[in-house]
Amino acid sequence: MLYQHHGKNYCFTGDYNEYFNDYLDVDAIAYLSIANLLAKRINPGAILIAEDVSGFPGLCRPMEEGGVGFGFRLSMAIPDMWIKLLK
Amino acid sequence: MSGNEEKVHSFTYFKNNVLPRIKKLGYKAIQIMGVIEHPYYGSFGYHCSNFFSISSRFGTPNDFKALVDAAHGMDIKIVIDLVHSHAARNVNEGINMWDGTDYQYFHGGEKGNHPLWDSRVFDYSKYEVLKFLLSNIRFWL
């Protein structure tokens, strides 16, 4: 939901230009930021985990730093790689 | 929900039979998948249709609450998978085409279809979408 291309036929190597371009769904990023703020307001101890393959920079940084405000990232690319290896 | 037999188990079965074992093994948190109602079992809970209802094949809302309470009583935290990235495309059961249009909660046209997941893509610029999803967070927490 972070990108309008949904990661389809798109490769992330860590270059910032791959993340911050016109494909970014800015409304989705704004929603996630508000969602994390709200969740923390309802329950300050809430564990907020982002499931993200791309490694979006700042996803787990606080909003004051320009981040999206998640506490953790479930890096799905790694378990996906395990499945591939085992197969 | 998982169990010993090859069948779909319930929240209650999990609470009574699996949770004590998880506690005994020393885990401090568990993530439960597919808690939100989803018509297609094979979607593993990712094709959500009714965001404010519990997955009925596993039990009732009270069954789920009892499971959460039992886990908290064992000092085990519960994490659920709240899928706000997309929604089931089912029209009869879900929120797709709820008002007859394809753009009430989603992007209209091809932009509203997820190219890999066979689902509908939310339009997060819509005020009602934000209200819907944010109130959903409040509901589950």
gemmi code that builds the backbone of each chain (N, CA, C; Angstrom):
import gemmi

chains = {
    "A": [
        ("MET", (0.813, -1.212, 0.000), (0.000, 0.000, 0.000), (0.850, 1.267, 0.000)),
        ("LEU", (2.169, 1.109, 0.211), (3.054, 2.270, 0.238), (3.265, 2.846, -1.157)),
        ("TYR", (3.149, 1.983, -2.153), (3.475, 2.397, -3.527), (2.320, 2.115, -4.474)),
        ("GLN", (2.166, 2.987, -5.442), (1.101, 2.785, -6.420), (1.417, 1.616, -7.349)),
        ("HIS", (2.699, 1.233, -7.438), (3.038, 0.061, -8.270), (2.900, -1.245, -7.483)),
        ("HIS", (2.623, -1.150, -6.174), (2.418, -2.309, -5.298), (3.588, -3.286, -5.319)),
        ("GLY", (4.739, -2.816, -5.701), (5.924, -3.675, -5.713), (5.997, -4.608, -6.910)),
        ("LYS", (5.010, -4.518, -7.805), (4.971, -5.423, -8.961), (6.053, -5.022, -9.978)),
        ("ASN", (6.879, -5.975, -10.307), (7.987, -5.762, -11.259), (8.851, -4.562, -10.856)),
        ("TYR", (9.060, -4.424, -9.544), (9.840, -3.282, -9.060), (10.891, -3.799, -8.085)),
        ("CYS", (12.100, -3.319, -8.249), (13.194, -3.824, -7.403), (13.699, -2.718, -6.470)),
        ("PHE", (13.843, -3.055, -5.199), (14.396, -2.115, -4.224), (15.816, -2.545, -3.857)),
        ("THR", (16.753, -1.663, -4.075), (18.142, -2.005, -3.736), (18.660, -1.159, -2.577)),
        ("GLY", (17.866, -0.186, -2.147), (18.280, 0.666, -1.037), (18.533, 2.109, -1.441)),
        ("ASP", (18.486, 2.381, -2.745), (18.651, 3.755, -3.236), (17.391, 4.563, -2.890)),
        ("TYR", (17.542, 5.704, -2.233), (16.390, 6.514, -1.817), (15.489, 6.878, -2.994)),
        ("ASN", (16.074, 7.038, -4.183), (15.271, 7.421, -5.345), (14.245, 6.345, -5.723)),
        ("GLU", (14.510, 5.102, -5.297), (13.555, 4.028, -5.590), (12.304, 4.137, -4.711)),
        ("TYR", (12.462, 4.781, -3.556), (11.338, 4.906, -2.621), (10.586, 6.220, -2.801)),
        ("PHE", (11.365, 7.299, -2.869), (10.739, 8.624, -2.886), (10.647, 9.161, -4.311)),
        ("ASN", (9.595, 8.752, -4.982), (9.334, 9.235, -6.347), (7.820, 9.292, -6.550)),
        ("ASP", (7.392, 9.461, -7.767), (5.960, 9.660, -8.034), (5.116, 8.408, -7.787)),
        ("TYR", (5.775, 7.262, -7.615), (5.025, 6.027, -7.358), (4.538, 5.934, -5.913)),
        ("LEU", (5.136, 6.727, -5.032), (4.774, 6.689, -3.621), (3.298, 7.056, -3.455)),
        ("ASP", (2.574, 6.291, -2.624), (1.188, 6.658, -2.317), (1.212, 7.539, -1.071)),
        ("VAL", (1.308, 8.827, -1.301), (1.462, 9.787, -0.193), (0.270, 9.720, 0.759)),
        ("ASP", (-0.928, 9.513, 0.212), (-2.122, 9.415, 1.057), (-2.029, 8.197, 1.979)),
        ("ALA", (-1.484, 7.112, 1.463), (-1.336, 5.897, 2.277), (-0.336, 6.131, 3.408)),
        ("ILE", (0.770, 6.807, 3.094), (1.784, 7.109, 4.117), (1.163, 7.989, 5.205)),
        ("ALA", (0.384, 8.986, 4.773), (-0.277, 9.881, 5.727), (-1.248, 9.095, 6.596)),
        ("TYR", (-2.006, 8.186, 5.963), (-2.950, 7.363, 6.732), (-2.214, 6.535, 7.793)),
        ("LEU", (-1.137, 5.873, 7.390), (-0.407, 5.018, 8.331), (0.146, 5.828, 9.507)),
        ("SER", (0.608, 7.049, 9.219), (1.131, 7.915, 10.281), (0.035, 8.256, 11.284)),
        ("ILE", (-1.135, 8.633, 10.761), (-2.265, 8.974, 11.641), (-2.712, 7.730, 12.407)),
        ("ALA", (-2.724, 6.597, 11.716), (-3.153, 5.341, 12.327), (-2.266, 4.990, 13.523)),
        ("ASN", (-0.956, 5.171, 13.362), (-0.030, 4.869, 14.457), (-0.200, 5.844, 15.615)),
        ("LEU", (-0.401, 7.113, 15.278), (-0.659, 8.122, 16.326), (-1.885, 7.739, 17.143)),
        ("LEU", (-2.951, 7.388, 16.427), (-4.215, 7.031, 17.082), (-4.035, 5.800, 17.970)),
        ("ALA", (-3.384, 4.773, 17.426), (-3.191, 3.530, 18.172), (-2.424, 3.798, 19.464)),
        ("LYS", (-1.401, 4.635, 19.370), (-0.601, 4.947, 20.561), (-1.400, 5.762, 21.565)),
        ("ARG", (-2.306, 6.592, 21.050), (-3.144, 7.386, 21.949), (-4.128, 6.488, 22.686)),
        ("ILE", (-4.675, 5.507, 21.990), (-5.635, 4.585, 22.621), (-4.911, 3.681, 23.611)),
        ("ASN", (-3.772, 3.147, 23.187), (-2.996, 2.254, 24.053), (-1.503, 2.537, 23.859)),
        ("PRO", (-0.920, 3.336, 24.776), (0.487, 3.720, 24.623), (1.432, 2.517, 24.543)),
        ("GLY", (0.985, 1.368, 25.050), (1.843, 0.180, 25.030), (1.626, -0.700, 23.810)),
        ("ALA", (0.789, -0.244, 22.878), (0.458, -1.077, 21.718), (1.708, -1.397, 20.891)),
        ("ILE", (1.804, -2.645, 20.461), (2.906, -3.070, 19.586), (2.448, -2.868, 18.143)),
        ("LEU", (3.144, -2.011, 17.416), (2.721, -1.690, 16.044), (3.786, -2.180, 15.063)),
        ("ILE", (3.402, -3.156, 14.263), (4.353, -3.806, 13.356), (3.942, -3.558, 11.907)),
        ("ALA", (4.871, -3.081, 11.122), (4.610, -2.884, 9.690), (5.111, -4.103, 8.930)),
        ("GLU", (4.254, -4.648, 8.067), (4.695, -5.748, 7.209), (5.140, -5.125, 5.884)),
        ("ASP", (6.438, -5.076, 5.684), (6.974, -4.352, 4.528), (8.132, -5.106, 3.895)),
        ("VAL", (8.013, -5.380, 2.628), (9.062, -6.075, 1.880), (10.140, -5.101, 1.414)),
        ("SER", (9.733, -3.860, 1.139), (10.615, -2.937, 0.418), (11.718, -2.324, 1.277)),
        ("GLY", (11.498, -2.270, 2.595), (12.472, -1.598, 3.465), (12.343, -0.095, 3.390)),
        ("PHE", (11.118, 0.393, 3.429), (10.849, 1.820, 3.304), (11.558, 2.610, 4.411)),
        ("PRO", (12.390, 3.610, 4.032), (13.140, 4.356, 5.047), (12.217, 5.152, 5.967)),
        ("GLY", (12.473, 5.054, 7.261), (11.715, 5.847, 8.227), (10.399, 5.242, 8.670)),
        ("LEU", (10.091, 4.042, 8.199), (8.813, 3.405, 8.548), (8.692, 3.225, 10.063)),
        ("CYS", (9.794, 2.933, 10.720), (9.793, 2.692, 12.171), (10.466, 3.831, 12.941)),
        ("ARG", (10.492, 5.015, 12.363), (10.959, 6.191, 13.110), (9.743, 6.986, 13.576)),
        ("PRO", (9.879, 7.694, 14.695), (8.732, 8.487, 15.153), (8.368, 9.600, 14.161)),
        ("MET", (7.124, 10.018, 14.251), (6.620, 11.035, 13.329), (7.396, 12.346, 13.449)),
        ("GLU", (7.854, 12.660, 14.676), (8.594, 13.911, 14.893), (9.873, 13.947, 14.054)),
        ("GLU", (10.381, 12.763, 13.713), (11.587, 12.696, 12.886), (11.239, 12.546, 11.405)),
        ("GLY", (9.970, 12.657, 11.094), (9.541, 12.477, 9.709), (9.240, 11.035, 9.363)),
        ("GLY", (9.204, 10.178, 10.388), (8.911, 8.764, 10.160), (7.422, 8.481, 10.155)),
        ("VAL", (7.082, 7.192, 9.955), (5.682, 6.793, 9.883), (5.168, 6.325, 11.245)),
        ("GLY", (6.075, 6.014, 12.170), (5.667, 5.786, 13.551), (5.432, 4.349, 13.976)),
        ("PHE", (5.779, 3.377, 13.117), (5.687, 1.983, 13.563), (6.795, 1.678, 14.566)),
        ("GLY", (6.597, 0.636, 15.379), (7.615, 0.238, 16.347), (8.541, -0.831, 15.791)),
        ("PHE", (7.998, -1.664, 14.897), (8.750, -2.796, 14.349), (8.414, -2.988, 12.873)),
        ("ARG", (9.316, -3.691, 12.190), (9.031, -4.046, 10.798), (9.158, -5.561, 10.632)),
        ("LEU", (8.101, -6.162, 10.099), (8.170, -7.567, 9.708), (8.686, -7.581, 8.276)),
        ("SER", (9.957, -7.928, 8.140), (10.599, -7.872, 6.834), (10.287, -9.147, 6.065)),
        ("MET", (9.174, -9.095, 5.310), (8.673, -10.316, 4.665), (9.626, -10.901, 3.625)),
        ("ALA", (10.529, -10.084, 3.109), (11.431, -10.592, 2.069), (12.315, -11.725, 2.610)),
        ("ILE", (12.648, -11.653, 3.915), (13.545, -12.670, 4.487), (12.846, -14.026, 4.639)),
        ("PRO", (11.640, -14.087, 5.264), (10.926, -15.381, 5.268), (10.626, -15.898, 3.859)),
        ("ASP", (10.322, -14.993, 2.946), (10.083, -15.419, 1.559), (11.325, -16.089, 0.975)),
        ("MET", (12.491, -15.542, 1.333), (13.749, -16.117, 0.847), (13.986, -17.497, 1.463)),
        ("TRP", (13.603, -17.663, 2.747), (13.723, -18.966, 3.419), (12.874, -20.013, 2.697)),
        ("ILE", (11.634, -19.628, 2.365), (10.737, -20.564, 1.672), (11.385, -20.997, 0.350)),
        ("LYS", (11.942, -20.017, -0.364), (12.581, -20.273, -1.655), (13.763, -21.231, -1.481)),
        ("LEU", (14.568, -20.964, -0.435), (15.745, -21.791, -0.167), (15.347, -23.231, 0.151)),
        ("LEU", (14.326, -23.383, 1.013), (13.891, -24.713, 1.430), (13.305, -25.501, 0.259)),
        ("LYS", (12.612, -24.791, -0.624), (12.007, -25.452, -1.789), (13.092, -25.939, -2.740)),
    ],
    "B": [
        ("MET", (-7.587, -21.258, 12.903), (-6.822, -21.594, 14.098), (-6.260, -23.003, 13.953)),
        ("SER", (-5.080, -23.193, 14.489), (-4.424, -24.491, 14.333), (-4.743, -25.416, 15.510)),
        ("GLY", (-4.598, -26.691, 15.262), (-4.829, -27.697, 16.283), (-4.178, -29.000, 15.859)),
        ("ASN", (-4.497, -30.084, 16.580), (-3.861, -31.365, 16.283), (-4.475, -32.049, 15.067)),
        ("GLU", (-5.803, -31.978, 14.960), (-6.464, -32.673, 13.849), (-6.420, -31.815, 12.581)),
        ("GLU", (-6.591, -32.490, 11.467), (-6.604, -31.779, 10.189), (-7.979, -31.172, 9.948)),
        ("LYS", (-8.245, -30.090, 10.635), (-9.510, -29.376, 10.438), (-9.321, -27.946, 10.911)),
        ("VAL", (-10.328, -27.106, 10.643), (-10.280, -25.728, 11.121), (-10.673, -25.731, 12.590)),
        ("HIS", (-9.760, -25.312, 13.439), (-10.047, -25.309, 14.874), (-10.643, -23.967, 15.300)),
        ("SER", (-11.041, -23.899, 16.551), (-11.751, -22.717, 17.044), (-10.890, -21.923, 18.023)),
        ("PHE", (-11.332, -20.694, 18.276), (-10.665, -19.864, 19.297), (-10.654, -20.603, 20.631)),
        ("THR", (-11.786, -21.248, 20.960), (-11.920, -21.924, 22.250), (-10.964, -23.114, 22.346)),
        ("TYR", (-10.877, -23.877, 21.251), (-9.944, -25.008, 21.246), (-8.517, -24.507, 21.453)),
        ("PHE", (-8.186, -23.426, 20.750), (-6.839, -22.860, 20.845), (-6.554, -22.390, 22.270)),
        ("LYS", (-7.549, -21.729, 22.855), (-7.403, -21.213, 24.223), (-7.156, -22.358, 25.216)),
        ("ASN", (-7.937, -23.427, 25.080), (-7.868, -24.518, 26.057), (-6.697, -25.471, 25.833)),
        ("ASN", (-6.290, -25.649, 24.570), (-5.316, -26.710, 24.284), (-3.957, -26.222, 23.796)),
        ("VAL", (-3.940, -25.142, 23.052), (-2.673, -24.691, 22.454), (-1.995, -23.623, 23.317)),
        ("LEU", (-2.813, -22.693, 23.824), (-2.272, -21.585, 24.613), (-1.441, -22.044, 25.828)),
        ("PRO", (-1.925, -23.024, 26.612), (-1.113, -23.476, 27.759), (0.256, -24.003, 27.323)),
        ("ARG", (0.296, -24.642, 26.162), (1.548, -25.178, 25.646), (2.498, -24.044, 25.251)),
        ("ILE", (1.936, -22.990, 24.643), (2.724, -21.818, 24.255), (3.312, -21.168, 25.495)),
        ("LYS", (2.485, -21.071, 26.537), (2.932, -20.492, 27.814), (4.077, -21.331, 28.396)),
        ("LYS", (3.883, -22.653, 28.361), (4.870, -23.579, 28.932), (6.215, -23.461, 28.214)),
        ("LEU", (6.152, -23.187, 26.920), (7.387, -23.062, 26.132), (8.082, -21.715, 26.347)),
        ("GLY", (7.392, -20.797, 27.031), (8.038, -19.554, 27.421), (7.845, -18.375, 26.499)),
        ("TYR", (6.921, -18.500, 25.531), (6.685, -17.374, 24.622), (5.964, -16.229, 25.333)),
        ("LYS", (6.258, -14.988, 24.908), (5.681, -13.807, 25.556), (4.651, -13.106, 24.669)),
        ("ALA", (4.609, -13.474, 23.415), (3.655, -12.839, 22.499), (3.324, -13.797, 21.361)),
        ("ILE", (2.087, -13.726, 20.877), (1.715, -14.524, 19.701), (0.976, -13.645, 18.702)),
        ("GLN", (1.153, -13.952, 17.437), (0.402, -13.251, 16.398), (-0.645, -14.199, 15.847)),
        ("ILE", (-1.881, -13.752, 15.882), (-2.977, -14.573, 15.357), (-3.379, -14.018, 13.996)),
        ("MET", (-3.393, -14.894, 13.027), (-3.715, -14.485, 11.652), (-5.214, -14.664, 11.397)),
        ("GLY", (-5.719, -13.930, 10.443), (-7.085, -14.162, 9.946), (-8.187, -13.941, 10.959)),
        ("VAL", (-8.008, -13.007, 11.873), (-9.026, -12.755, 12.898), (-10.246, -12.051, 12.295)),
        ("ILE", (-9.989, -11.203, 11.288), (-11.075, -10.423, 10.687), (-11.799, -11.276, 9.635)),
        ("GLU", (-13.106, -11.093, 9.565), (-13.931, -11.932, 8.681), (-13.436, -11.914, 7.239)),
        ("HIS", (-13.239, -13.123, 6.708), (-12.796, -13.258, 5.318), (-13.484, -14.480, 4.713)),
        ("PRO", (-14.208, -14.300, 3.609), (-14.969, -15.411, 3.026), (-14.073, -16.529, 2.474)),
        ("TYR", (-12.924, -16.145, 1.930), (-12.072, -17.127, 1.258), (-10.990, -17.616, 2.226)),
        ("TYR", (-11.122, -18.871, 2.682), (-10.193, -19.415, 3.680), (-8.761, -19.418, 3.153)),
        ("GLY", (-8.631, -19.709, 1.846), (-7.309, -19.795, 1.231), (-6.559, -18.468, 1.185)),
        ("SER", (-7.259, -17.368, 1.475), (-6.576, -16.071, 1.477), (-5.775, -15.883, 2.761)),
        ("PHE", (-5.917, -16.824, 3.698), (-5.182, -16.780, 4.959), (-5.539, -15.534, 5.771)),
        ("GLY", (-6.763, -15.040, 5.529), (-7.217, -13.873, 6.283), (-6.882, -12.548, 5.632)),
        ("TYR", (-6.374, -12.603, 4.392), (-5.965, -11.355, 3.743), (-7.047, -10.748, 2.854)),
        ("HIS", (-8.086, -11.518, 2.531), (-9.190, -10.942, 1.765), (-10.337, -10.612, 2.720)),
        ("CYS", (-10.182, -9.529, 3.460), (-11.161, -9.167, 4.486), (-12.417, -8.586, 3.837)),
        ("SER", (-13.568, -9.006, 4.352), (-14.829, -8.501, 3.820), (-15.525, -7.592, 4.829)),
        ("ASN", (-15.551, -7.987, 6.084), (-16.258, -7.233, 7.115), (-15.267, -6.865, 8.211)),
        ("PHE", (-14.796, -5.634, 8.157), (-13.664, -5.239, 9.007), (-14.013, -5.142, 10.487)),
        ("PHE", (-15.317, -5.057, 10.779), (-15.725, -4.943, 12.180), (-16.303, -6.261, 12.703)),
        ("SER", (-15.997, -7.351, 12.040), (-16.511, -8.613, 12.562), (-15.406, -9.654, 12.652)),
        ("ILE", (-15.643, -10.591, 13.531), (-14.669, -11.642, 13.805), (-14.822, -12.735, 12.738)),
        ("SER", (-13.748, -13.426, 12.466), (-13.810, -14.531, 11.518), (-14.703, -15.626, 12.085)),
        ("SER", (-15.907, -15.750, 11.519), (-16.948, -16.565, 12.151), (-16.628, -18.054, 12.136)),
        ("ARG", (-15.741, -18.493, 11.258), (-15.449, -19.930, 11.217), (-14.656, -20.380, 12.435)),
        ("PHE", (-14.080, -19.434, 13.183), (-13.298, -19.791, 14.371), (-14.080, -19.633, 15.671)),
        ("GLY", (-15.234, -18.984, 15.603), (-16.026, -18.794, 16.823), (-16.693, -17.437, 16.857)),
        ("THR", (-17.166, -17.063, 18.033), (-17.899, -15.809, 18.214), (-16.953, -14.719, 18.728)),
        ("PRO", (-17.388, -13.445, 18.683), (-16.565, -12.374, 19.271), (-16.203, -12.653, 20.727)),
        ("ASN", (-17.163, -13.196, 21.482), (-16.883, -13.493, 22.896), (-15.851, -14.615, 23.043)),
        ("ASP", (-15.879, -15.580, 22.134), (-14.863, -16.651, 22.150), (-13.477, -16.050, 21.964)),
        ("PHE", (-13.397, -15.077, 21.032), (-12.101, -14.437, 20.767), (-11.659, -13.611, 21.966)),
        ("LYS", (-12.600, -12.879, 22.559), (-12.271, -12.075, 23.744), (-11.771, -12.969, 24.873)),
        ("ALA", (-12.392, -14.130, 25.024), (-11.976, -15.069, 26.078), (-10.546, -15.552, 25.820)),
        ("LEU", (-10.226, -15.763, 24.545), (-8.861, -16.186, 24.176), (-7.858, -15.080, 24.519)),
        ("VAL", (-8.214, -13.838, 24.176), (-7.316, -12.707, 24.465), (-7.143, -12.552, 25.977)),
        ("ASP", (-8.244, -12.649, 26.710), (-8.170, -12.526, 28.174), (-7.303, -13.627, 28.773)),
        ("ALA", (-7.472, -14.847, 28.270), (-6.690, -15.973, 28.785), (-5.199, -15.752, 28.520)),
        ("ALA", (-4.891, -15.250, 27.323), (-3.482, -14.984, 26.981), (-2.920, -13.894, 27.881)),
        ("HIS", (-3.670, -12.809, 28.036), (-3.206, -11.715, 28.890), (-3.009, -12.203, 30.329)),
        ("GLY", (-3.885, -13.108, 30.757), (-3.764, -13.687, 32.099), (-2.476, -14.474, 32.270)),
        ("MET", (-1.926, -14.952, 31.160), (-0.658, -15.703, 31.181), (0.523, -14.794, 30.867)),
        ("ASP", (0.256, -13.483, 30.801), (1.280, -12.501, 30.463), (1.813, -12.714, 29.032)),
        ("ILE", (0.898, -13.130, 28.156), (1.239, -13.290, 26.731), (0.522, -12.187, 25.958)),
        ("LYS", (1.274, -11.441, 25.177), (0.661, -10.370, 24.379), (0.088, -10.957, 23.084)),
        ("ILE", (-0.987, -10.345, 22.625), (-1.634, -10.797, 21.384), (-1.415, -9.748, 20.291)),
        ("VAL", (-0.929, -10.206, 19.165), (-0.796, -9.346, 17.989), (-1.744, -9.899, 16.934)),
        ("ILE", (-2.557, -9.036, 16.329), (-3.394, -9.504, 15.218), (-2.923, -8.833, 13.930)),
        ("ASP", (-3.306, -9.458, 12.821), (-2.937, -8.917, 11.521), (-4.100, -8.071, 11.009)),
        ("LEU", (-3.976, -6.760, 11.148), (-5.027, -5.853, 10.724), (-4.720, -5.421, 9.282)),
        ("VAL", (-5.514, -5.951, 8.364), (-5.203, -5.757, 6.948), (-5.925, -4.514, 6.419)),
        ("HIS", (-5.212, -3.417, 6.386), (-5.777, -2.174, 5.872), (-5.179, -1.786, 4.524)),
        ("SER", (-4.425, -2.690, 3.947), (-3.769, -2.384, 2.679), (-4.675, -2.659, 1.481)),
        ("HIS", (-5.674, -3.482, 1.686), (-6.601, -3.814, 0.598), (-7.807, -4.527, 1.188)),
        ("ALA", (-8.817, -4.819, 0.366), (-10.025, -5.489, 0.860), (-10.503, -6.509, -0.165)),
        ("ALA", (-11.291, -7.465, 0.330), (-11.840, -8.495, -0.563), (-12.682, -7.835, -1.650)),
        ("ARG", (-12.645, -8.436, -2.840), (-13.446, -7.849, -3.920), (-14.893, -8.361, -3.904)),
        ("ASN", (-15.210, -9.271, -2.989), (-16.572, -9.812, -2.900), (-17.604, -8.690, -2.760)),
        ("VAL", (-18.642, -8.769, -3.575), (-19.649, -7.713, -3.567), (-20.780, -8.046, -2.584)),
        ("ASN", (-21.209, -9.300, -2.554), (-22.332, -9.663, -1.691), (-21.978, -9.616, -0.209)),
        ("GLU", (-20.737, -9.981, 0.122), (-20.370, -10.069, 1.537), (-19.577, -8.878, 2.025)),
        ("GLY", (-18.860, -8.218, 1.127), (-17.907, -7.213, 1.580), (-18.341, -5.782, 1.341)),
        ("ILE", (-17.360, -4.866, 1.375), (-17.678, -3.453, 1.186), (-17.435, -3.006, -0.257)),
        ("ASN", (-17.000, -3.935, -1.111), (-16.827, -3.588, -2.517), (-18.208, -3.331, -3.148)),
        ("MET", (-18.313, -2.254, -3.909), (-19.571, -1.886, -4.596), (-20.736, -1.727, -3.610)),
        ("TRP", (-20.445, -1.321, -2.409), (-21.480, -1.230, -1.373), (-22.592, -0.277, -1.784)),
        ("ASP", (-22.210, 0.871, -2.344), (-23.221, 1.841, -2.780), (-23.469, 1.738, -4.292)),
        ("GLY", (-22.978, 0.651, -4.882), (-23.194, 0.440, -6.311), (-22.062, 0.964, -7.182)),
        ("THR", (-21.182, 1.793, -6.614), (-20.049, 2.295, -7.391), (-18.787, 1.512, -7.011)),
        ("ASP", (-17.752, 1.633, -7.839), (-16.498, 0.945, -7.520), (-15.524, 1.890, -6.804)),
        ("TYR", (-15.986, 3.132, -6.512), (-15.060, 4.122, -5.958), (-15.501, 4.689, -4.608)),
        ("GLN", (-16.432, 4.003, -3.914), (-16.879, 4.528, -2.612), (-15.728, 4.525, -1.596)),
        ("TYR", (-15.085, 3.380, -1.448), (-13.949, 3.266, -0.534), (-12.624, 3.052, -1.275)),
        ("PHE", (-12.727, 2.752, -2.551), (-11.534, 2.350, -3.310), (-11.262, 3.312, -4.450)),
        ("HIS", (-10.102, 3.153, -5.056), (-9.847, 3.897, -6.281), (-10.768, 3.336, -7.369)),
        ("GLY", (-11.326, 4.219, -8.181), (-12.158, 3.761, -9.280), (-11.292, 3.206, -10.406)),
        ("GLY", (-11.900, 2.352, -11.210), (-11.192, 1.828, -12.374), (-10.058, 0.883, -12.021)),
        ("GLU", (-9.102, 0.781, -12.931), (-8.021, -0.205, -12.788), (-7.133, 0.082, -11.579)),
        ("LYS", (-6.996, 1.358, -11.208), (-6.155, 1.729, -10.066), (-6.678, 1.104, -8.759)),
        ("GLY", (-7.966, 0.802, -8.747), (-8.579, 0.236, -7.546), (-8.443, -1.271, -7.439)),
        ("ASN", (-7.807, -1.895, -8.434), (-7.596, -3.344, -8.394), (-6.138, -3.650, -8.083)),
        ("HIS", (-5.915, -4.534, -7.118), (-4.533, -4.897, -6.813), (-4.025, -5.888, -7.858)),
        ("PRO", (-2.886, -5.590, -8.475), (-2.426, -6.419, -9.601), (-1.965, -7.819, -9.183)),
        ("LEU", (-1.627, -8.030, -7.918), (-1.102, -9.330, -7.483), (-2.050, -10.078, -6.545)),
        ("TRP", (-2.847, -9.364, -5.807), (-3.614, -9.993, -4.729), (-5.085, -10.234, -5.032)),
        ("ASP", (-5.561, -9.872, -6.235), (-6.965, -10.059, -6.588), (-7.894, -9.431, -5.534)),
        ("SER", (-7.665, -8.155, -5.250), (-8.436, -7.477, -4.208), (-8.615, -6.020, -4.589)),
        ("ARG", (-9.343, -5.260, -3.755), (-9.599, -3.848, -4.029), (-8.640, -2.977, -3.214)),
        ("VAL", (-8.192, -1.887, -3.832), (-7.203, -1.001, -3.223), (-7.902, 0.252, -2.671)),
        ("PHE", (-7.701, 0.511, -1.381), (-8.317, 1.679, -0.739), (-7.776, 2.982, -1.331)),
        ("ASP", (-8.668, 3.992, -1.364), (-8.250, 5.359, -1.714), (-8.128, 6.138, -0.404)),
        ("TYR", (-6.887, 6.290, 0.071), (-6.655, 6.902, 1.385), (-6.798, 8.418, 1.363)),
        ("SER", (-7.131, 8.985, 0.204), (-7.363, 10.431, 0.170), (-8.816, 10.742, 0.519)),
        ("LYS", (-9.641, 9.704, 0.618), (-11.057, 9.911, 0.916), (-11.275, 10.008, 2.430)),
        ("TYR", (-11.992, 11.015, 2.839), (-12.272, 11.244, 4.255), (-12.981, 10.048, 4.893)),
        ("GLU", (-13.953, 9.476, 4.175), (-14.712, 8.355, 4.727), (-13.849, 7.095, 4.864)),
        ("VAL", (-12.851, 6.963, 4.012), (-11.931, 5.820, 4.128), (-11.110, 5.958, 5.409)),
        ("LEU", (-10.615, 7.183, 5.660), (-9.842, 7.425, 6.879), (-10.709, 7.168, 8.112)),
        ("LYS", (-11.944, 7.661, 8.080), (-12.861, 7.443, 9.209), (-13.107, 5.949, 9.432)),
        ("PHE", (-13.337, 5.259, 8.329), (-13.638, 3.823, 8.384), (-12.463, 3.031, 8.985)),
        ("LEU", (-11.270, 3.297, 8.456), (-10.103, 2.512, 8.888), (-9.637, 2.913, 10.295)),
        ("LEU", (-9.661, 4.208, 10.585), (-9.224, 4.651, 11.914), (-10.182, 4.136, 12.992)),
        ("SER", (-11.488, 4.178, 12.697), (-12.436, 3.659, 13.693), (-12.258, 2.154, 13.835)),
        ("ASN", (-11.802, 1.513, 12.785), (-11.527, 0.072, 12.848), (-10.351, -0.228, 13.793)),
        ("ILE", (-9.354, 0.632, 13.767), (-8.216, 0.484, 14.693), (-8.702, 0.618, 16.130)),
        ("ARG", (-9.553, 1.625, 16.349), (-10.102, 1.854, 17.681), (-10.911, 0.636, 18.124)),
        ("PHE", (-11.699, 0.106, 17.218), (-12.542, -1.064, 17.500), (-11.693, -2.237, 17.991)),
        ("TRP", (-10.626, -2.555, 17.274), (-9.831, -3.740, 17.613), (-8.987, -3.519, 18.861)),
        ("LEU", (-8.439, -2.329, 19.032), (-7.647, -2.077, 20.233), (-8.532, -2.034, 21.487)),
    ],
}
model = gemmi.Model(1)
for chain_id, residues in chains.items():
    chain = gemmi.Chain(chain_id)
    for i, (resn, *xyz) in enumerate(residues, 1):
        res = gemmi.Residue()
        res.name, res.seqid = resn, gemmi.SeqId(i, " ")
        for name, pos in zip(("N", "CA", "C"), xyz):
            atom = gemmi.Atom()
            atom.name, atom.element = name, gemmi.Element(name[0])
            atom.pos, atom.b_iso = gemmi.Position(*pos), 0.0
            res.add_atom(atom)
        chain.add_residue(res)
    model.add_chain(chain)
structure = gemmi.Structure()
structure.add_model(model)
structure.setup_entities()
